[in-house]
Amino acid sequence: MDDDKNFDYKLDFDEEISVQNKWPKSAKILLGIFICLTILIIGGALAVFFIFDKKLREKSNNQQSQSLNPTPTPTLNFDNYEFFGTIESNLTYDVNGKIENSFKKDGDNYHDEIGNLNNGKNYDKNDRNIYDLYIPQFALERKKETNGIILWIHGGAWIKGDKEANDKYCKLFSTQGYITATVGYTLLIDEYKEFNIYRILDEITACIKAIKLKLKEKGFDENKLLLSIGGFSAGGHLSLLYSYLIKKFDIIPLKFIINFVGPIGMSKKEYFLGLTSLNNSLSNIEELSTIEEAYKNGTLKPIPNDEFRLSFMNRFMGNKSTTKELESILLPNKTINASDERYKELIKFSKYANILEIEDINKFPTICFYGGIDEVVGVSAFAYLKQKMLKDKRPYTFFYSRYEGHKLSQPKSKDVLPNTWERNSIIMQYLKKYFGY
């Protein structure tokens, strides 16, 4: 009897436990989902761990390999750029056989002294009024979109050089998708007595008109073209001068200027002070913003003599004076007689070729590159120009390469290679910012 009671009690207990342990179906489903998710998470974490571990091992192996065989420093070799697109050479940019003189009376850029130098006539074209045009495949495939153009102006002290000197820049920036061109212009040599430096500015304008017409013929939207102008040495000066003296930019909107080692004028020898050495205390040459600071922190010397400067002031004016007449301006010690009337006439005109003396009404963003051991265009050009742009509130980027000369390619230091890449990087930043792509 007692045993049966115990048995019944045990059955009742087991039945109660069984009822308590019986889960609803929904609870079992949720439990299954939870278990599956847990397995997936753990599996994913393990996979990520193994992949990350593999990459760490590969990176370690690569670093060990590079320590044994260091990666060579990259070098710029313009000959190796593979250009896809079209190149048209020796295109003419005259208009009906003439180059319009926009500095004549009632012209777009009229200044009394400039306009009357050649009696206000238009210019006959010559064999240097040609340009080369590089149109990359990228631009050809987006003719109806915005397309930026870089027009390069060659150097050569305004008396020599040719458009082919800029081929490397045309090829380089065309490979980045931008249309490029390089222009020839009239040289200020003795054969061209009536030609002054402002004819060159008019030739640049004529070239821009021709480029726009050529691109329109090829199906480009003429209303979506943008322009940058750049140049080296005398070409840098012409680029700057164009941005200061030209008053209308309605052919193709001009967005910014690129100036490589351009002089700022010829009227003062202080514009050609060479920085021959630096005090060790001057740690940051890029902060050199005034010529006074240059005198305090370095050893300066005038680069061209007065006779040299007079000859170029005369060229700017159109070679109006003979060699003997120029010599008469010089004193026995070969310095200039400032009271000479002919010299006063040269000075009166030269201010229109001196960047520092021209009012900046356009304020185009400008990139300027200069070298610290430049024996052609001295450190003073950098200092004076930077000072003017600060005063005029013109947007600018100055890049001063302490160990490079006038060509920016003859280094006295291994630092030149990074400088070359940084210069191109600065230009690319401007292209993307002001062209929009």
C-alpha positions in Angstrom: 0.0 0.0 0.0 2.7 2.4 1.0 4.7 1.4 -2.1 1.7 2.2 -4.3 1.4 5.7 -2.8 5.1 6.3 -3.3 4.7 5.2 -6.9 1.7 7.4 -7.5 3.6 10.4 -6.1 6.5 9.7 -8.3 4.2 9.6 -11.4 2.6 12.8 -10.4 6.1 14.4 -10.0 7.3 13.2 -13.3 4.2 14.4 -15.0 4.6 17.8 -13.5 8.2 18.1 -14.7 7.2 16.9 -18.2 4.5 19.6 -18.4 7.0 22.3 -17.2 9.5 21.2 -19.8 7.1 21.3 -22.7 8.0 24.5 -24.8 5.6 26.2 -27.2 6.4 25.7 -30.9 7.2 29.4 -31.4 9.9 29.3 -28.7 11.6 26.3 -30.4 11.6 28.2 -33.8 13.2 31.3 -32.1 15.8 29.1 -30.4 16.7 27.5 -33.8 17.1 30.9 -35.4 19.2 32.1 -32.5 21.5 29.0 -32.8 21.9 29.5 -36.6 22.7 33.2 -36.3 25.3 32.4 -33.6 27.0 29.8 -35.8 27.0 32.3 -38.8 28.5 35.1 -36.7 31.2 32.9 -35.3 32.0 31.5 -38.8 32.2 35.0 -40.3 34.4 36.3 -37.5 36.8 33.3 -38.1 36.8 34.0 -41.8 37.7 37.7 -41.3 40.4 36.7 -38.8 42.1 34.4 -41.3 41.8 36.9 -44.2 43.3 39.7 -42.1 46.0 37.4 -40.8 46.9 36.5 -44.4 47.1 40.1 -45.4 49.3 40.9 -42.4 51.7 38.1 -43.4 51.7 39.2 -47.0 52.5 42.9 -46.0 55.2 41.7 -43.7 56.7 39.6 -46.5 56.5 42.6 -48.9 58.2 44.9 -46.4 61.0 42.3 -46.0 61.3 42.1 -49.7 61.4 45.9 -50.2 64.1 46.2 -47.5 66.2 43.8 -49.5 65.2 45.3 -52.9 64.0 48.9 -52.3 61.4 50.3 -54.7 63.2 52.9 -56.9 62.1 56.5 -56.5 59.6 57.4 -59.3 61.0 59.7 -62.1 59.2 61.9 -64.6 59.9 60.8 -68.2 57.6 62.8 -70.5 58.6 60.6 -73.5 56.8 57.6 -72.0 53.4 59.1 -71.7 51.0 57.3 -74.0 48.8 59.8 -75.7 45.4 58.8 -77.0 43.6 61.4 -79.1 44.5 63.7 -81.9 47.4 66.1 -82.4 47.2 68.9 -85.0 50.4 70.9 -85.6 51.2 74.2 -87.2 47.6 75.5 -87.3 47.4 79.2 -88.2 45.6 81.6 -86.0 45.5 84.8 -88.1 42.2 86.4 -88.8 41.9 87.2 -92.6 45.6 87.6 -92.8 45.7 90.1 -89.9 46.3 90.1 -86.2 44.0 92.7 -84.6 45.6 95.4 -82.5 43.3 95.6 -79.5 45.5 98.3 -77.9 44.8 100.9 -80.5 42.4 103.8 -79.8 38.9 102.5 -79.3 40.3 99.0 -79.0 39.3 96.6 -76.2 42.5 97.1 -74.3 43.3 100.7 -75.2 46.1 102.5 -73.3 47.2 105.8 -74.8 51.0 105.2 -74.8 50.6 101.5 -75.9 48.1 102.1 -78.6 50.1 104.8 -80.4 53.3 102.9 -80.6 52.5 101.5 -84.1 50.0 104.2 -85.0 47.1 101.9 -84.1 47.4 99.6 -87.1 46.5 95.9 -87.2 49.5 93.6 -87.7 50.2 91.5 -90.8 50.6 87.8 -89.9 54.0 86.1 -90.1 55.3 82.5 -90.1 55.3 82.3 -86.3 51.6 82.8 -86.0 50.9 79.1 -85.6 49.9 76.7 -82.8 49.7 73.0 -82.0 46.5 71.5 -80.5 46.3 68.3 -78.4 42.8 66.8 -78.0 42.8 63.7 -75.7 40.4 60.8 -76.3 38.7 61.6 -73.0 37.7 65.1 -74.4 36.6 63.6 -77.7 34.2 61.3 -75.9 32.5 64.2 -74.0 32.3 67.0 -76.5 29.0 68.3 -75.1 30.4 68.4 -71.6 32.7 71.0 -70.0 36.2 70.8 -71.4 39.2 72.7 -70.0 42.1 74.0 -72.2 45.6 74.9 -71.2 47.4 77.2 -73.6 51.2 77.2 -73.1 53.5 80.1 -74.0 57.2 79.3 -74.6 60.1 81.2 -73.1 63.3 82.4 -74.6 63.7 86.0 -73.3 61.1 87.2 -75.8 63.8 86.9 -78.6 64.1 83.2 -79.2 62.4 79.8 -78.6 59.5 78.1 -80.2 56.2 76.4 -79.4 57.7 72.9 -79.4 59.4 73.7 -76.1 56.0 73.1 -74.4 55.3 69.7 -76.0 56.1 67.8 -72.8 53.5 69.9 -70.9 50.9 69.4 -73.6 51.4 65.6 -73.6 51.5 65.4 -69.8 48.3 67.2 -69.0 46.5 65.8 -72.1 47.0 62.4 -70.6 45.0 63.7 -67.6 42.0 64.5 -70.0 42.6 68.2 -70.7 42.8 69.8 -74.1 46.2 71.5 -74.5 47.8 73.8 -77.0 51.2 75.6 -77.5 51.5 78.9 -79.3 54.2 80.5 -81.4 54.5 84.3 -81.4 56.4 87.2 -82.9 59.9 87.5 -81.4 61.1 91.0 -80.3 64.2 91.0 -82.5 65.7 93.8 -84.6 64.0 92.8 -87.9 60.6 93.6 -86.5 60.9 97.3 -85.8 57.2 98.0 -85.4 56.5 95.0 -83.2 56.2 95.6 -79.4 55.4 93.2 -76.6 51.7 94.0 -76.9 51.5 92.5 -80.3 52.3 89.2 -78.6 49.3 89.6 -76.3 47.1 90.2 -79.3 48.6 87.1 -80.9 47.6 85.1 -77.8 44.0 86.4 -78.2 44.0 85.5 -81.9 45.2 82.0 -81.0 42.4 81.6 -78.4 39.8 82.6 -81.1 41.3 80.0 -83.5 41.3 77.3 -80.9 37.6 77.9 -80.1 36.7 77.9 -83.8 38.7 74.6 -84.4 37.0 72.9 -81.4 33.6 74.1 -82.6 34.3 72.5 -86.0 35.1 69.3 -84.3 31.7 69.2 -82.5 32.6 70.6 -79.1 30.1 72.8 -77.3 31.8 76.3 -77.5 29.8 77.5 -74.5 31.3 74.8 -72.3 35.0 75.6 -72.9 37.2 76.9 -70.1 40.8 78.2 -70.3 44.0 78.4 -68.4 47.1 80.1 -69.7 50.7 79.2 -68.6 54.2 79.8 -69.6 57.9 79.4 -68.8 60.3 82.3 -68.2 59.3 85.0 -70.8 56.2 82.9 -71.3 55.5 83.1 -67.6 55.8 86.9 -67.9 53.5 87.0 -70.9 50.9 84.8 -69.0 50.9 87.2 -66.1 50.9 90.3 -68.4 47.9 88.9 -70.3 46.0 88.4 -67.1 46.7 92.0 -66.0 46.3 94.0 -69.2 43.6 92.3 -71.2 40.2 93.7 -70.2 37.8 91.3 -72.0 37.8 87.5 -71.6 34.6 86.6 -73.5 36.2 84.3 -76.1 36.8 81.4 -73.7 36.4 82.2 -70.0 39.9 82.4 -68.4 40.0 80.6 -65.0 43.7 80.8 -63.8 47.3 81.4 -64.7 50.4 79.2 -64.4 53.7 81.1 -64.2 57.0 79.2 -64.3 60.0 81.5 -63.3 58.5 84.5 -65.1 60.3 87.9 -64.7 58.1 90.8 -63.6 59.6 93.6 -65.6 62.8 95.3 -66.7 62.6 98.9 -65.4 64.5 98.3 -62.2 67.6 96.2 -61.5 66.1 95.2 -58.1 63.7 92.9 -60.0 66.8 90.8 -60.9 68.4 90.3 -57.6 69.9 86.8 -57.4 69.9 85.0 -54.1 73.4 83.5 -54.0 73.4 82.3 -50.5 71.2 82.0 -47.4 71.9 82.5 -43.7 71.6 79.3 -41.8 69.0 80.9 -39.6 66.5 81.1 -42.5 64.7 77.8 -42.1 61.6 78.4 -44.3 62.4 80.1 -47.6 58.7 79.8 -48.6 57.9 82.6 -46.1 60.1 85.1 -48.0 57.5 87.7 -48.9 59.4 90.9 -49.2 62.7 92.0 -50.7 63.7 93.5 -47.4 63.5 90.0 -45.9 65.7 88.7 -48.7 68.4 91.3 -47.9 68.3 90.4 -44.2 68.4 86.6 -44.7 70.6 86.1 -47.8 73.4 87.4 -50.0 71.9 89.2 -53.1 73.5 90.4 -56.3 72.1 92.2 -59.4 72.0 89.7 -62.3 71.7 91.8 -65.5 73.6 95.1 -65.9 72.0 98.4 -66.9 73.0 97.9 -70.6 71.2 94.6 -70.6 68.0 96.1 -69.1 68.0 99.0 -71.5 68.1 96.7 -74.5 65.1 94.8 -73.3 63.1 97.9 -72.4 63.8 99.0 -76.0 62.6 95.7 -77.3 59.3 95.9 -75.4 58.8 99.3 -77.0 59.4 97.9 -80.5 63.1 98.6 -81.0 62.6 102.3 -81.5 66.1 103.2 -80.4 69.4 102.2 -82.1 72.2 100.6 -80.2 74.1 103.9 -80.3 71.1 105.8 -78.9 70.9 103.3 -76.1 74.6 103.7 -75.3 74.1 107.4 -75.0 71.8 106.8 -72.1 74.7 105.2 -70.1 77.2 107.1 -68.0 80.9 106.4 -68.3 80.6 103.9 -65.4 77.9 102.0 -67.5 75.1 103.0 -65.2 71.9 104.7 -66.4 71.6 108.5 -66.7 68.1 108.8 -65.1 67.7 112.4 -66.4 68.1 111.4 -70.1 64.9 112.1 -72.0 65.1 108.9 -74.0 65.3 106.9 -70.8 62.3 108.7 -69.4 60.4 107.6 -72.5 61.4 104.0 -72.0 60.4 104.2 -68.4 57.0 105.7 -69.3 56.3 102.8 -71.6 57.9 100.0 -69.5 55.4 100.4 -66.7 52.9 98.6 -69.0 55.2 95.7 -69.1 55.9 95.7 -65.4 53.5 93.5 -63.5 54.0 95.4 -60.3 52.8 98.7 -61.8 49.6 97.5 -63.4 46.3 97.7 -61.6 44.9 94.2 -61.0 41.3 94.4 -62.0 40.8 90.7 -62.9 42.4 89.0 -59.9 42.8 85.6 -61.6 44.0 82.8 -59.4 47.7 82.3 -60.1 50.3 79.6 -59.5 53.9 80.7 -59.4 57.0 78.5 -59.4 60.5 79.9 -58.7 64.0 78.4 -58.1 66.4 79.4 -55.3 69.5 79.4 -57.4 68.1 81.0 -60.5 70.7 83.1 -62.2 68.3 84.4 -64.8 65.3 85.5 -62.8 66.3 86.2 -59.3 64.7 85.7 -55.9 63.4 89.3 -56.0 60.8 88.4 -58.7 59.4 85.9 -56.3 59.5 88.3 -53.4 58.0 91.3 -55.2 55.3 89.4 -57.0 54.2 87.7 -53.8 54.1 91.0 -52.1 51.9 92.5 -54.8 49.5 89.6 -54.9 49.1 89.8 -51.2 48.3 93.5 -51.5 45.9 93.0 -54.4 44.2 90.1 -52.8 44.8 87.9 -55.9 44.3 84.2 -55.0 47.7 82.5 -55.5 49.9 79.5 -54.8 53.6 80.1 -54.6 56.1 77.2 -54.8 59.7 78.1 -54.1 62.3 75.4 -54.8 65.4 76.3 -52.9 67.8 74.1 -54.8 66.7 74.6 -58.4 67.8 77.0 -61.1 66.0 78.8 -63.9 65.0 75.6 -65.8 63.7 74.0 -62.6 65.5 70.9 -63.7 69.1 71.3 -62.7 69.1 70.4 -59.0 71.8 70.9 -56.5 70.0 68.6 -54.2 68.0 65.3 -54.3 65.0 67.3 -53.2 64.3 68.3 -56.8 62.4 65.1 -57.7 59.6 65.5 -55.1 59.4 69.2 -56.1 58.7 68.2 -59.7 55.9 65.9 -58.6 54.5 68.5 -56.2 54.5 71.2 -58.9 52.4 68.9 -61.2 50.2 68.0 -58.3 49.5 71.7 -57.6 48.5 72.3 -61.2 46.2 69.3 -61.2 44.5 70.6 -58.1 43.8 73.9 -59.8 42.6 72.1 -63.0 40.1 70.0 -60.9 39.0 73.0 -58.9 38.5 75.6 -61.7 37.6 73.3 -64.6 35.3 71.1 -62.4 36.7 67.7 -63.3 
